[in-house]
Amino acid sequence: METKVIVQNLKCGGCAHTISKQINAMGKVENVVVEPEDSSVSFTYYDEAELLLVKDKLKQLGYPVAGEANSYLNKAKSFVSCATGKMNS
């Protein structure tokens, strides 16, 4: 199944690089496309459990799905994730 989720704290190509790299490494997720312009992450998954794992991974990286709590800790994590993505892209 294909889906598109809107995430919080996604601001630039560094963020997109980190998200793409981490989600692609999960295995059963394919066709990952991260769009900073509209804060979206699109991907193909095979079952609902995998979808939940992706959402959890996004939150761990500091990019919770829109509508979820966006704590200072998430914002700090996304800042670090962004910087790491810029250095590795």
VENGI-V298258 format. One record per pair of residues at least 24 apart in sequence whose ideal C-beta (glycine too) atoms are under 10 Angstrom apart, sorted by the first residue. I is the first residue (numbers start at 1). J is the second residue. Records with the same first field share a line. If there is no record, write none. Layout:
I: J / J
//
This chain:
1: 43 / 44 / 45 / 46 / 47 / 48 / 50 / 51
2: 30 / 31 / 42 / 43 / 44 / 45
3: 41 / 42 / 43 / 44 / 45 / 51 / 54
4: 33 / 35 / 38 / 40 / 41 / 42 / 43
5: 39 / 40 / 41 / 42 / 43 / 51 / 54 / 55 / 58 / 63 / 65 / 66
6: 35 / 38 / 39 / 40 / 41 / 65 / 66 / 67
7: 34 / 39 / 40 / 41 / 55 / 58 / 59 / 61 / 62 / 63 / 64 / 65 / 66 / 68 / 70 / 78
8: 39 / 58 / 59 / 62 / 63 / 64 / 65 / 66 / 67 / 68 / 69 / 70 / 74 / 75 / 78
9: 39 / 58 / 61 / 62 / 63 / 64 / 70 / 74 / 75 / 76 / 77 / 78 / 79 / 81 / 82
10: 34 / 35 / 36 / 37 / 38 / 39 / 40 / 41 / 58 / 61 / 62 / 63 / 78 / 81 / 82
11: 36 / 39 / 63 / 78 / 79 / 82
12: 36 / 82 / 85 / 86
13: 82 / 85 / 86 / 89
14: 79 / 81 / 82 / 83 / 84 / 85 / 86 / 87 / 88 / 89
15: 39 / 61 / 62 / 63 / 78 / 79 / 81 / 82 / 83 / 84 / 85 / 86
16: 41 / 82 / 85 / 89
17: 81 / 82 / 84 / 85 / 86 / 87 / 88 / 89
18: 61 / 62 / 63 / 78 / 80 / 81 / 82 / 83 / 84 / 85 / 86 / 87 / 88 / 89
19: 54 / 57 / 58 / 61 / 62 / 63 / 78 / 81 / 82 / 85
20: 85 / 89
21: 84 / 85 / 88 / 89
22: 54 / 57 / 58 / 60 / 61 / 63 / 81 / 85
23: 53 / 54 / 57 / 58 / 61
25: 57
26: 50 / 53 / 54 / 57
27: 53
28: 53 / 54
29: 53 / 54 / 57
34: 63 / 85
39: 63 / 66
40: 66
41: 65
61: 85
//
